[in-house]
Amino acid sequence: MKQWRKAGIIIFWLLLWELFAGLVNNSFLLVGPIESVKALSRLLQQQEFYGILWKSSRGILSAYLLSFLLALILSYLSYRNSLLEDFLKPGVFVLRSLPVASFIIILLFFLGRDKLSFTISGFMSFPIFYINLLEGFHKTDHKLLEMAEVFHFSLYRRLRYIHLPAVYPLLLGAAKLAMGLSWKSGIAAELIGQVGKSIGYQLMEAKVSLEMADVFAWSIVIIALSQCWEILVILLIKGLCRKGCA
């Protein structure tokens, strides 16, 4: 039943999209789903397309992973040391609050184009992981920690059997949110920084040449990549946490 409902919702939005495209009736402004799929089909037949996907995906996903590992370490250290938590608060606040476009322009002067997407994706996803993991550590049951102290639990056993169940729900939400933001900010960095042979650059070229079908096709690619990697990451986290808590 749920599958039929999801299919119905998707069909509704596609029909609404096609309706708006028909009302606008200008392919330089808006194209419908059929034209977008045709453009996507043309892209899939180009060998260069897959090299572009690899370049953008490699930078964004490696930044996502690195930001998670760094946030995991720093959030636990901040949980154990309130001075470090207070010390990191201003930096985390700036990363959360500064508009992506401003961040891209500032870093473009220091890093150049090649490292821009990687850096922006990492900086944008780090606060999400850090804040949620830190909150999860703080929500750990103190009675369980006292019991672990009495029975001389090792750090590994405390993390696995006590902290992990507390962090797990927040980690799932953070992983989903950070994945979407990593792709959006990373592609924006490629576009503004005009990084050659990247998805962002292809979007810019399509817009400049008024190929709106290609703009929508590349947008579909971005959404699909973000969604697929989000599903894979969530399945991985669930599997590891289920095994770790057992």
Rosetta silent file (secondary structure, phi, psi, omega in degrees, C-alpha in Angstrom):
SEQUENCE: MKQWRKAGIIIFWLLLWELFAGLVNNSFLLVGPIESVKALSRLLQQQEFYGILWKSSRGILSAYLLSFLLALILSYLSYRNSLLEDFLKPGVFVLRSLPVASFIIILLFFLGRDKLSFTISGFMSFPIFYINLLEGFHKTDHKLLEMAEVFHFSLYRRLRYIHLPAVYPLLLGAAKLAMGLSWKSGIAAELIGQVGKSIGYQLMEAKVSLEMADVFAWSIVIIALSQCWEILVILLIKGLCRKGCA
SCORE:     score description
SCORE:     0.000 S_00000001
   1 L     0.000  -42.539 -179.149    0.000    0.000    0.000 S_00000001
   2 H   -64.216  -36.888  179.810    2.813    2.397    0.912 S_00000001
   3 H   -64.262  -40.555  177.762    4.552    1.739   -2.403 S_00000001
   4 H   -65.521  -38.435  179.326    1.410    2.654   -4.318 S_00000001
   5 H   -65.123  -43.248  178.113    1.037    5.813   -2.257 S_00000001
   6 H   -62.719  -42.531  178.839    4.638    6.829   -2.936 S_00000001
   7 H   -62.556  -40.400  178.665    4.191    6.132   -6.641 S_00000001
   8 H   -63.937  -40.305  179.161    1.021    8.217   -6.670 S_00000001
   9 H   -64.624  -44.031  179.635    2.757   11.137   -4.966 S_00000001
  10 H   -62.447  -44.153  179.161    5.648   11.033   -7.441 S_00000001
  11 H   -62.203  -39.669  178.826    3.253   10.912  -10.401 S_00000001
  12 H   -58.955  -47.859 -177.758    1.311   13.869   -8.970 S_00000001
  13 H   -68.935  -34.174  176.493    4.432   16.060   -8.750 S_00000001
  14 H   -66.274  -40.920  177.541    5.593   15.021  -12.217 S_00000001
  15 H   -65.671  -38.921  177.972    2.199   15.943  -13.669 S_00000001
  16 H   -64.484  -41.574  176.263    2.298   19.269  -11.816 S_00000001
  17 H   -59.727  -47.159  179.536    5.778   19.912  -13.215 S_00000001
  18 H   -63.240  -36.928  178.942    4.563   19.105  -16.743 S_00000001
  19 H   -63.885  -46.544  179.410    1.544   21.379  -16.233 S_00000001
  20 H   -63.468  -40.616  178.634    3.703   24.346  -15.189 S_00000001
  21 H   -62.115  -38.637  177.838    6.060   23.729  -18.110 S_00000001
  22 H   -67.600  -37.271  178.995    3.065   23.760  -20.455 S_00000001
  23 H   -68.560  -41.301  178.277    1.745   27.002  -18.950 S_00000001
  24 H   -67.226  -43.308  175.441    5.126   28.722  -19.224 S_00000001
  25 L    53.739   43.305  178.850    5.517   27.349  -22.765 S_00000001
  26 L  -148.602  106.765 -175.509    9.119   28.555  -23.052 S_00000001
  27 L   -68.660  -14.003  176.386   11.936   26.007  -23.146 S_00000001
  28 L   -78.861  -15.732 -179.617   14.471   28.730  -22.288 S_00000001
  29 L  -108.107  -45.642 -176.174   12.789   29.168  -18.895 S_00000001
  30 L  -152.312  132.056  175.125   11.283   25.806  -17.948 S_00000001
  31 L  -116.057  157.821 -178.965   11.177   22.342  -19.502 S_00000001
  32 L   -86.027  178.020 -178.634    9.013   19.413  -18.497 S_00000001
  33 H   -63.822  -32.647 -178.762   10.028   16.000  -17.173 S_00000001
  34 H   -65.385  -47.627  178.337    9.951   14.367  -20.625 S_00000001
  35 H   -63.428  -36.687  179.605   12.492   16.822  -22.087 S_00000001
  36 H   -65.679  -41.628  178.927   14.608   16.482  -18.934 S_00000001
  37 H   -66.482  -38.031  176.783   14.675   12.685  -19.203 S_00000001
  38 H   -62.273  -42.679  178.457   15.642   12.924  -22.879 S_00000001
  39 H   -64.958  -39.294  177.716   18.529   15.233  -21.958 S_00000001
  40 H   -63.799  -39.269  178.260   19.566   12.844  -19.191 S_00000001
  41 H   -61.870  -38.730  177.553   19.523    9.970  -21.668 S_00000001
  42 H   -65.693  -39.437  179.221   21.905   11.911  -23.922 S_00000001
  43 H   -63.971  -40.597 -177.696   24.241   12.547  -20.993 S_00000001
  44 H   -64.024  -21.608 -179.383   24.312    8.869  -20.064 S_00000001
  45 L   -87.816   -5.607 -179.321   25.587    8.037  -23.539 S_00000001
  46 L   -94.360  129.349 -178.632   28.606   10.351  -23.209 S_00000001
  47 H   -64.857  -34.773 -179.163   31.803    8.790  -21.896 S_00000001
  48 H   -63.274  -27.292 -177.865   32.914   12.094  -20.367 S_00000001
  49 H   -55.554  -42.234 -175.208   29.785   12.085  -18.188 S_00000001
  50 H   -74.563  -30.500  173.586   31.110    9.320  -15.938 S_00000001
  51 H   -67.040  -37.816  177.280   34.459   11.019  -15.438 S_00000001
  52 H   -65.005  -43.690  177.647   32.621   14.150  -14.329 S_00000001
  53 H   -59.628  -44.016 -178.111   30.525   12.114  -11.878 S_00000001
  54 H   -63.627  -43.714 -178.091   33.640   10.493  -10.450 S_00000001
  55 H   -62.872  -47.870 -179.147   35.476   13.788   -9.945 S_00000001
  56 H   -68.191  -44.056 -178.004   32.592   15.486   -8.124 S_00000001
  57 H   -64.014  -41.218 -178.536   31.607   12.401   -6.115 S_00000001
  58 H   -59.581  -47.424 -178.818   35.168   11.702   -4.997 S_00000001
  59 H   -66.980  -45.216 -175.956   35.659   15.176   -3.528 S_00000001
  60 H   -69.103  -44.835 -176.842   32.252   15.473   -1.878 S_00000001
  61 H   -72.051  -36.268  176.952   32.116   11.964   -0.388 S_00000001
  62 H   -67.149  -36.617  175.779   35.692   12.019    0.912 S_00000001
  63 H   -66.061  -39.693  177.919   34.955   15.364    2.599 S_00000001
  64 H   -59.960  -47.246 -179.446   31.768   13.880    4.076 S_00000001
  65 H   -65.792  -44.364 -179.021   33.670   10.926    5.539 S_00000001
  66 H   -64.222  -40.654  179.879   36.519   13.051    6.877 S_00000001
  67 H   -65.407  -35.986  176.899   34.128   15.526    8.521 S_00000001
  68 H   -64.369  -47.726 -178.829   32.305   12.640   10.218 S_00000001
  69 H   -62.924  -43.048  179.165   35.515   11.134   11.616 S_00000001
  70 H   -65.536  -41.934  179.041   36.769   14.520   12.808 S_00000001
  71 H   -65.454  -37.727  178.927   33.392   15.358   14.370 S_00000001
  72 H   -61.789  -45.979 -179.359   33.269   11.969   16.102 S_00000001
  73 H   -67.129  -49.299 -176.162   36.667   12.491   17.724 S_00000001
  74 H   -69.303  -34.519  179.107   36.132   16.135   18.674 S_00000001
  75 H   -66.878  -38.988  178.502   32.590   15.597   19.966 S_00000001
  76 H   -69.098  -41.673  177.964   33.752   12.835   22.309 S_00000001
  77 H   -64.376  -37.614  177.536   36.706   14.915   23.509 S_00000001
  78 H   -67.825  -36.145  176.675   34.362   17.886   24.046 S_00000001
  79 H   -62.293  -37.154 -179.443   31.985   15.646   25.977 S_00000001
  80 H   -83.729  -19.890 -175.527   34.845   14.692   28.278 S_00000001
  81 L  -135.782  106.724 -176.809   36.280   18.212   28.506 S_00000001
  82 H   -66.244  -27.860  178.147   33.949   21.205   28.882 S_00000001
  83 H   -63.920  -43.526  177.939   36.829   23.629   28.207 S_00000001
  84 H   -65.632  -38.425  178.029   37.319   22.150   24.738 S_00000001
  85 H   -60.469  -45.863  178.204   33.562   22.263   24.133 S_00000001
  86 H   -65.591  -36.368 -179.218   33.467   25.976   24.979 S_00000001
  87 H   -65.393  -36.572 -177.177   36.583   26.581   22.876 S_00000001
  88 H   -83.976  -17.111 -175.491   35.007   24.983   19.776 S_00000001
  89 H   -55.039  -48.913 -178.973   31.591   26.662   20.124 S_00000001
  90 H   -60.182  -42.592  179.996   32.460   29.920   18.277 S_00000001
  91 H   -64.272  -42.266  178.727   34.005   28.083   15.334 S_00000001
  92 H   -65.408  -38.524  178.651   31.090   25.673   15.037 S_00000001
  93 H   -62.708  -42.654  179.059   28.662   28.597   15.253 S_00000001
  94 H   -63.476  -44.242  179.860   30.444   30.409   12.405 S_00000001
  95 H   -62.459  -36.037  179.547   30.415   27.285   10.232 S_00000001
  96 H   -72.808  -34.922 -168.142   26.680   26.850   10.886 S_00000001
  97 H   -95.567  -30.514 -175.372   25.742   30.488   10.315 S_00000001
  98 L   -67.953  128.335  178.679   27.945   31.728    7.466 S_00000001
  99 L   -58.233  144.653 -177.350   26.132   31.558    4.100 S_00000001
 100 H   -58.655  -42.770 -177.969   27.572   28.968    1.742 S_00000001
 101 H   -61.342  -42.209  178.381   28.152   31.528   -1.020 S_00000001
 102 H   -62.909  -43.764  179.411   30.163   33.792    1.310 S_00000001
 103 H   -60.270  -43.587 -179.317   32.233   30.855    2.493 S_00000001
 104 H   -62.202  -46.473 -178.394   32.960   29.796   -1.089 S_00000001
 105 H   -63.644  -41.683  179.857   34.086   33.276   -2.138 S_00000001
 106 H   -63.547  -49.092 -176.673   36.335   33.663    0.924 S_00000001
 107 H   -71.308  -23.387 -179.848   38.004   30.267    0.520 S_00000001
 108 H   -61.074  -33.370  179.971   38.390   30.707   -3.235 S_00000001
 109 H   -71.262  -30.059 -174.682   41.078   33.325   -2.607 S_00000001
 110 H   -95.494  -34.870 -171.775   43.076   31.009   -0.323 S_00000001
 111 H  -103.489  -22.105 -172.024   42.592   27.534   -1.779 S_00000001
 112 L    80.402 -171.399 -171.868   42.051   27.995   -5.481 S_00000001
 113 L   -84.211  -38.184 -169.074   39.534   25.980   -7.459 S_00000001
 114 L   -63.033  -38.065 -176.232   40.700   22.382   -7.200 S_00000001
 115 L   -96.867    2.834 -172.072   40.297   21.962   -3.422 S_00000001
 116 H   -66.460  -48.942 -177.070   37.264   24.215   -3.073 S_00000001
 117 H   -62.318  -44.348  178.782   34.477   21.627   -3.350 S_00000001
 118 H   -58.926  -47.883 -176.528   36.180   19.222   -0.935 S_00000001
 119 H   -66.623  -45.538 -178.940   36.777   21.937    1.665 S_00000001
 120 H   -63.232  -44.975  179.584   33.309   23.481    1.449 S_00000001
 121 H   -60.324  -42.242  179.325   31.556   20.104    1.688 S_00000001
 122 H   -65.694  -45.173 -179.127   33.615   19.181    4.734 S_00000001
 123 H   -66.041  -33.902 -178.948   33.076   22.492    6.509 S_00000001
 124 H   -75.674  -33.514 -178.214   29.332   22.422    5.863 S_00000001
 125 H   -87.417  -24.262 -177.715   28.787   18.850    7.082 S_00000001
 126 H   -57.367  -49.988 -178.451   31.129   18.987   10.090 S_00000001
 127 H   -59.561  -35.093 -179.755   28.870   21.123   12.372 S_00000001
 128 H   -63.294  -48.005  178.040   25.896   18.833   11.717 S_00000001
 129 H   -64.309  -46.839 -174.682   27.835   15.745   12.775 S_00000001
 130 H   -61.255  -50.220 -176.388   29.566   17.481   15.673 S_00000001
 131 H   -63.547  -44.292 -178.690   26.459   19.017   17.257 S_00000001
 132 H   -69.980  -40.820  178.012   24.360   15.856   16.991 S_00000001
 133 H   -66.010  -41.524  178.791   27.095   13.525   18.208 S_00000001
 134 H   -62.495  -42.350  177.389   27.885   15.825   21.123 S_00000001
 135 H   -62.638  -39.547  177.700   24.206   15.933   22.081 S_00000001
 136 H   -63.230  -42.523  177.596   24.084   12.149   21.887 S_00000001
 137 H   -62.732  -40.821 -179.838   27.081   11.791   24.191 S_00000001
 138 H   -68.791  -23.316  179.495   25.509   14.206   26.687 S_00000001
 139 L   -85.469    0.588  179.584   22.278   12.166   26.652 S_00000001
 140 L   -60.829  137.160 -179.459   24.089    9.025   27.766 S_00000001
 141 L   -64.062  118.084 -177.684   22.516    7.475   30.882 S_00000001
 142 H   -67.565  -28.662  178.277   24.727    8.448   33.847 S_00000001
 143 H   -65.777  -37.554  176.914   23.612    5.395   35.818 S_00000001
 144 H   -67.084  -35.927  178.061   24.999    3.162   33.089 S_00000001
 145 H   -67.662  -37.529  176.961   28.257    5.095   33.185 S_00000001
 146 H   -65.207  -40.237  177.132   28.449    4.637   36.951 S_00000001
 147 H   -62.934  -40.925  178.959   27.878    0.915   36.494 S_00000001
 148 H   -63.271  -34.344  178.133   30.628    0.827   33.868 S_00000001
 149 H   -67.682  -41.721 -179.241   32.953    2.526   36.348 S_00000001
 150 H   -63.895  -41.813 -176.976   32.166   -0.031   39.031 S_00000001
 151 L   -92.403    9.621  174.538   32.788   -2.975   36.693 S_00000001
 152 L    56.296   50.996  176.205   35.874   -1.342   35.152 S_00000001
 153 L   -66.133  141.143  173.792   34.604   -1.222   31.578 S_00000001
 154 L   -73.819  165.600  178.838   37.256   -0.403   29.005 S_00000001
 155 H   -59.043  -40.612  179.943   36.826    2.673   26.791 S_00000001
 156 H   -60.778  -45.207 -178.209   35.898    0.427   23.873 S_00000001
 157 H   -69.097  -34.396  176.647   33.117   -1.325   25.845 S_00000001
 158 H   -65.108  -45.102 -179.919   31.764    1.998   27.122 S_00000001
 159 H   -64.184  -41.538 -174.337   31.598    3.394   23.623 S_00000001
 160 H   -73.970  -46.447 -170.677   30.045    0.241   22.175 S_00000001
 161 H   -98.601  -16.721 -176.435   27.467   -0.696   24.806 S_00000001
 162 H  -115.854  -53.611 -176.716   26.647    2.636   26.481 S_00000001
 163 H   -74.944  -39.991 -176.399   27.425    5.611   24.244 S_00000001
 164 H   -57.987  -46.127  177.570   26.526    4.047   20.891 S_00000001
 165 H   -61.308  -30.967  179.751   22.831    3.398   21.745 S_00000001
 166 H   -75.740  -35.150 -176.102   22.522    7.023   22.941 S_00000001
 167 H   -82.490  -29.456 -170.568   24.217    8.498   19.885 S_00000001
 168 H   -49.593  -51.958 -177.950   22.624    6.229   17.266 S_00000001
 169 H   -62.010  -39.579 -179.901   19.270    8.067   16.669 S_00000001
 170 H   -71.342  -33.469  178.436   20.971   11.451   16.398 S_00000001
 171 H   -64.884  -39.261  178.438   23.682   10.034   14.146 S_00000001
 172 H   -60.295  -47.776  179.318   21.071    8.779   11.674 S_00000001
 173 H   -63.275  -41.173 -179.871   19.479   12.219   11.409 S_00000001
 174 H   -65.353  -40.545 -179.009   22.854   13.924   11.116 S_00000001
 175 H   -62.713  -40.831  179.119   24.021   11.533    8.395 S_00000001
 176 H   -66.387  -49.084 -177.188   20.932   12.250    6.280 S_00000001
 177 H   -65.016  -42.842 -177.996   21.097   16.018    6.712 S_00000001
 178 H   -66.752  -34.918  179.855   24.855   16.221    6.187 S_00000001
 179 H   -63.080  -48.374  179.116   24.729   14.154    2.995 S_00000001
 180 H   -62.070  -43.152 -178.972   22.241   16.488    1.323 S_00000001
 181 H   -68.295  -35.342  178.169   24.092   19.593    2.478 S_00000001
 182 H   -61.120  -44.713  179.802   27.443   18.177    1.354 S_00000001
 183 H   -67.806  -43.769 -178.748   26.164   17.696   -2.184 S_00000001
 184 H   -63.470  -47.277 -178.187   24.435   21.079   -2.353 S_00000001
 185 H   -70.459  -37.802  179.565   27.400   23.022   -1.004 S_00000001
 186 H   -64.774  -44.063  178.460   29.950   21.001   -2.981 S_00000001
 187 H   -67.162  -38.592  177.276   28.158   21.532   -6.293 S_00000001
 188 H   -61.843  -39.016  178.043   27.676   25.228   -5.463 S_00000001
 189 H   -64.486  -40.712  177.757   31.429   25.501   -4.851 S_00000001
 190 H   -64.427  -38.412 -178.120   32.141   23.892   -8.221 S_00000001
 191 H   -69.509  -51.163 -177.999   29.733   26.269   -9.934 S_00000001
 192 H   -68.209  -40.208  179.921   30.960   29.492   -8.314 S_00000001
 193 H   -80.133   -6.018  179.896   34.608   28.440   -8.488 S_00000001
 194 L    53.003   53.617  179.575   34.160   27.237  -12.095 S_00000001
 195 L   -76.553  117.563 -175.558   35.916   23.943  -11.406 S_00000001
 196 L   -63.236  149.035  178.475   36.513   22.286  -14.771 S_00000001
 197 L    52.994   46.471  177.341   35.052   18.851  -15.577 S_00000001
 198 L  -131.240  164.972  179.851   32.705   18.911  -12.588 S_00000001
 199 H   -63.725  -41.859  179.582   28.934   18.731  -12.189 S_00000001
 200 H   -60.379  -40.485  179.240   28.777   22.343  -11.034 S_00000001
 201 H   -66.409  -38.614  178.223   30.671   23.521  -14.097 S_00000001
 202 H   -64.790  -37.284  175.950   28.332   21.552  -16.379 S_00000001
 203 H   -61.488  -45.123 -179.251   25.357   23.235  -14.717 S_00000001
 204 H   -63.706  -44.140  179.545   26.881   26.652  -15.342 S_00000001
 205 H   -62.252  -41.132  179.135   27.649   25.853  -18.993 S_00000001
 206 H   -64.082  -39.307  179.837   24.113   24.576  -19.548 S_00000001
 207 H   -68.930  -42.848 -179.429   22.646   27.737  -18.015 S_00000001
 208 H   -63.212  -38.882 -179.839   24.894   30.065  -20.026 S_00000001
 209 L   -85.946    6.471  177.706   23.985   28.282  -23.268 S_00000001
 210 L    59.850   32.059  175.750   20.286   28.362  -22.273 S_00000001
 211 L   -94.424   78.300 -174.550   20.038   24.567  -22.368 S_00000001
 212 H   -65.921  -27.792  177.091   17.447   24.269  -19.609 S_00000001
 213 H   -63.080  -39.120  177.444   16.856   20.592  -20.362 S_00000001
 214 H   -69.685  -36.222  176.842   20.510   19.936  -19.496 S_00000001
 215 H   -59.317  -46.751  179.519   20.188   22.045  -16.338 S_00000001
 216 H   -69.186  -35.106  178.682   17.301   19.875  -15.163 S_00000001
 217 H   -63.707  -45.970  177.966   19.090   16.699  -16.270 S_00000001
 218 H   -66.470  -34.086  176.802   22.162   17.546  -14.191 S_00000001
 219 H   -64.116  -39.732  176.447   19.886   18.520  -11.296 S_00000001
 220 H   -62.663  -40.644  178.274   18.264   15.077  -11.494 S_00000001
 221 H   -60.442  -44.847 -179.941   21.738   13.522  -11.428 S_00000001
 222 H   -61.743  -46.835  179.846   22.646   15.475   -8.273 S_00000001
 223 H   -61.585  -43.416 -178.929   19.424   14.475   -6.511 S_00000001
 224 H   -64.408  -43.692  179.091   19.869   10.831   -7.515 S_00000001
 225 H   -62.948  -46.241 -179.876   23.486   10.710   -6.340 S_00000001
 226 H   -61.163  -44.484 -178.332   22.657   12.363   -3.030 S_00000001
 227 H   -67.563  -43.285 -179.230   19.698   10.056   -2.413 S_00000001
 228 H   -63.914  -45.555  179.672   21.553    6.869   -3.382 S_00000001
 229 H   -68.153  -33.564  176.501   24.560    7.640   -1.201 S_00000001
 230 H   -62.626  -44.888  178.959   22.272    8.649    1.666 S_00000001
 231 H   -61.544  -44.702 -179.745   20.508    5.277    1.496 S_00000001
 232 H   -62.955  -43.486 -179.530   23.830    3.411    1.388 S_00000001
 233 H   -65.291  -43.090  179.710   25.254    5.363    4.332 S_00000001
 234 H   -63.586  -42.376  177.098   22.116    4.869    6.440 S_00000001
 235 H   -62.484  -39.235  178.784   22.123    1.131    5.720 S_00000001
 236 H   -65.300  -45.238  179.509   25.807    0.992    6.667 S_00000001
 237 H   -63.065  -44.903  179.616   25.242    2.884    9.931 S_00000001
 238 H   -61.414  -42.562  179.733   22.262    0.705   10.847 S_00000001
 239 H   -64.782  -45.209 -179.188   24.232   -2.454   10.129 S_00000001
 240 H   -67.498  -41.381 -179.351   27.291   -1.366   12.093 S_00000001
 241 H   -69.268  -37.918  177.684   25.253   -0.061   15.036 S_00000001
 242 H   -63.094  -41.045  178.919   23.103   -3.189   15.149 S_00000001
 243 H   -71.466  -38.092 -177.872   26.240   -5.302   15.241 S_00000001
 244 H   -70.135  -34.817 -178.184   27.970   -2.981   17.699 S_00000001
 245 H   -81.248  -13.944 -176.787   25.094   -2.896   20.181 S_00000001
 246 L   -72.824    0.000    0.000   24.641   -6.680   20.104 S_00000001
